[in-house]
Amino acid sequence: MATMGHFRMLVLAVLAFIGFAQADLQMNFYAKSCPNAEKIVLDYVHKHIPNAPTLAAPLLRMHFHDCFVRGCDASVLLNFTAESGTQTEKKAVPNLTLRGFDFIDKVKSLLEAECPGIVSCADVLALVARDSIVTIGGPTWKVPTGRRDGSISSATEAQNNIPAPSFNLTQLESNFSNKGLDVKDLVLLSGAHTVGIAHCPSFSDRLYNFTGHGDEDPSLDSEYAANLKARKCKTPTDNTTIVEMDPGSFRTFDLSYYRLLLKRRGLFHSDASLTTSSTTTEYIKELLQGSLNFFSEFGSSMEKMGRIEVKTGSDGQIRKKCALVNS
């Protein structure tokens, strides 16, 4: 009896392992169910991103914001409905400036025409983010697929989980650690700020009211701060003017962002915080010296991020439209 019981336990363990292996992400997940899936995504990106290269950064940011809330399950794409009764992630402050939702919807519609109900919105977002960055000359990385879509989206959860531009290093390390990412990943993924833009309210406290007494952040280069006040954020609440996160190089995926950090010209407080510890500063120096290859290391961290709390196997659903849960 003991032997038979042990045998049953062994069988169950093997079956559990097989189930886990089948449910995990894998390269070319759609090879049989939708062979042209990744080509359809890539072709659409190659056709449209060269005409709108500044969209690549928002699409990458959308993927990042998605993965930090309930994992990479495309919950950031969901619209508010009366049935849900709660505001979705799109309405959270960190996501109000996201754009590119229509781009994702168009790619999804092409995939639905080719293979109805097969390719998840979560995988679409992950693939589009990678392909868009590659198209503008940035790094590539592996995107294993097989993610499934979530059905819950909460503005409150987004507000509580997406790292804020005002975070210090301790807050950032804790936030990333909660998602299974380490300090090296933090430094590398922050490098995405080499492309893209920001709006004044996300950092204007550093210029006008850092400690609540109308002062300027002393960690910010004074010449840079003066230039931002004079030319960009003339008032703290200006929400229309856009500011390059990597001035002079915001269209190019390169090391310029890290050089600016060492010159105390990181735009966000979270950027500046990367130079407040010997560990993070050493990573920055290794990237600038070339002992760490920015493109390959960034790619590794992106692949790691793309696996955060993914839904696979029978978990979640394959949404027919990315903005709506299946009825």
N, C-alpha and C positions, 0 to 999 in steps of 0.2 A: 504493500500500500504506500509506504514511504517513497519507494522507487517510482511508482506510478505518479504520485503527487509531484515529485521532483521533475518528472518528465513533462507533466502538464505545465508546470511553471516555466520550464525551459521553452516549450512550444509557444506559450503566450509571450515570453520575452522576445523570441525570434520574430513573431508576428508583429509585435509592437515596433521592433526595430525596422522591419520591412515597411510598415505603415508610415513611420517617420521619414524613412529614406524616400518613399514615394511622394510624400507631402512636401518635401523640402524643395527650395528653388533649384533650378537646373538650367544650364545653358541649352538653348534651342528647344525650350519646353514645347513650343508650338510646331515643331518639325513635322509631325504627322497630322495634327488637328487643324493647323492653318499654316501651311508651309511658307506662304509669302508674307506672313505677318510683319516680321522685322523689316523686310524690304519695303513694304508699303509705308511704314513709319519713316524709314530713312529717305525714301524718295520724296515724301511730302516735305520733310525737313530741308532736304537739299534744294527743293524748288522754291521754298518760301523764306527761309532764314537769311539767305544772301541778300534778299530785298528788304529785310527787317532785322538786321544783325543785333540791334539793341534788345530784341525780344529774348535772346538766348539767356541772358542773366535772369530775367524774371521767371522763365521756365525752370531754370535750375533752382531758384529760390522757392518756387512753388513745390518742387519735389522735396526739398529740405523741410519746409514747413509741414508738408503732409506727413513725412516720416516721424516727425517729433510729436505728433498727436495721434495716438492709437496705432502707431506703426504706419508702414507704407501701404495704406489701404484705400487711397484716393478719397478719403473722407473730406479733404479740403475742397473737393470739386462739387460737393452736394449743395443744392439750393434749399432755402427755407420752404417748408410746406406747412399748411395748417394742421395736417395730421401729426407732424412731429411736435409742433407746439414750442419748439426751442430754436433760437437763432443758431445757425450753422457756423462753422469755422470761418467762412468767408467774411462774416460780420465782426470777427475779432479784430481789435486794433492792429495787431501785427500783419493782418492779411488784407487790410483795406486798400493797400497799394499794389496788391498782386495783380498781374495781368497775364493774358495768354489763355484764359479759359476757353475762348472760342477756337483757338488753335488746337487744343486738346480735343474739343468736341468734333472738329472736322476730321482729325485723324481717326477718332473712334468711329465716326460714321462710315469712313472708307473701310475699316476693318469689319464693321457689321455687315456691309454689303458683300464682302468677300467671305466671311466666316461668321454668321450670326451666332451671338451668345458664346463665343469662344475666348476672345482676348479681353482681359480685364482692363479697366481704366487705370488701375494701379500700375500695371505693366506698361501701358501706353505712356503714362507720365514719366516713369523711370527711363524708358527708351528715348522719349522726346528730349528729356533733359540732357542725357548723354550725347545724343546725335547733334543737338543744337550747339553744345559747347565745342564739339569736334569741328563742326562746320565753320565756326568763327576762328578756328586755329588753336583751340584749347586742347587739353589732354583727353585721351579716351580711357575707358575702363570697361571691365566686363559687367554686363547686366544679365545675370541669370534671371529667368522668368518663371512664372507659375504663381505669382501673387493673385489673391482674390480680393474683391472689393468689400469694404465695410458698409454698414447701413446706418451707422450712428455718427453724427457730426455735431459738435458742441462748441459754440463760441467761447464759453467759459473754459473748457479744457484747452483750447488753443491759446487763450490768454495765459493760462497757468503753465503751459509746457514749452512754448516757443521762446527761446532765449531772447531777452530784451537787449537793445543797443546800450542800455544804461547799466548792464550787469558788470560787476567786477570779476576778477579772475576766480575767486572762490565760488561765486554763484555759477559761473560758466562751467567750471570743472564739475560741480555737483549736477548741473543740468545735463551735461554730456554723459557723465557716468551713469545717470539714471537710464540712459538709452544704450548703454553698453559701449560707449565710446570713451577713449582715453585722452590724455592731455595732448599727445601727438596728433590725434585726430582733430582735436580742437584747433590747434595751430594750422593744420593743413586745410581743413574745411573753411576756416576763416579766410583763407587765401582766395576764396570765391569772390571776395570783395574787390579783387583786381578788375572785375567787370561790373558794370551796373551803376545805378544812381540812388540817391537818397533824397528825402525831403527834410526841410529845416526842423520841424518839430521833433524829429527823432534824435537830434543832438544839440538843439539850440540852447539847452540849459548849460552846456559847456561854454557857451559864449556869453550868456547873459545872467545866469542865475544858478551857478554850480552848487553852492551850499545854501541857497535860499536867501542870500543877502546881496543879490545883484552883482555877483562876482564872476570871474572867468576861471575855468579849470586851469590850474597852474601846470598840469601835465601836458597841456596843449601848446605847441609852438606858438609864441605870441605873434609872430609875423603871419603865420597861417590863419590864426584866429582873426587878426585884424582884416585880412583879405576876405575872409568869409563874411564878416560883418559889413564890410564896405561894398562888396560885389554880389553877394548871394543872399544871405539871411539878414536883411536889413531890419527885420522885426522877428521876434522869436516865434510868432505864430504863422509865418508865411508858409502856406501849405501848397503853393503852386510852383515856386522856384525849385528846380532840380539841381542837385549838387553831385558832382562826380565823386565816387568813393575812392577812386584812384586817379587824381587829377593829371591830365595829360596823357593817360594811358588806359582810360576806362573802357575802351573798345578792344583792348588787347589782353589776352590771358597771359600774364607774365609775372615776374618777380617784383615789379615796381611797388606793389602794395606793401611788401615786407620792408623794402628800403625806406618807404615813408614812415613805417612804424618806428624804425630806429631814429628817425629825425623828429619824432614826436608829432607826426602829422597824420596819425590814424583818425578818421573822422568820428567814429563812435567811441564812447567810453569803453565799450567791450573790446574794440580794436586796441586802444591804448593799454588796456589791462594785460595784453599779451606780452608786454615788455616789463611787467612788474615782478616776474620771478626768473630765477636763473635757468630753470628748466625750459620754460617757454622761449626765453630769449636765446638760449643755446640752439633750440630747434630752428629759430628764425635765421641765426647766423649760419647754421649748417646748410640751410636752403640757399642762402645768398652765396655761400662759398662753393656750392655744388656738391658737397659731400652727401647731401640728400637731394635726390632728383625730384624737383617740384612736381612735374607732370606725372611720373609713375607713382609717387607717394600720395598725391592728391587722388589719383585714380583708385588706389587701394583703400583709402578712407571713404571714398564715395561708394565703392562696392560694399564696404562694411555697413555704411549708413543705409544703403538700399535694402538691407536685410532686417532692419529694426522691426521686431514684433509683426512680421508678415503673417498674413492669413493664407493658408495653403490647404490643399486636399479638399475636404468638404466644408471647411470653415468659410464664412462669408458667402459672397455671390459674385456672379459676373454681370455687372450692371449693363443693361441695354443702352442706357443713356447716362453719361457720367454725372450729370447734375441731379439725377433722380434715382431713388431706390426702386428696384423692380416691384411692381404691384402684384 
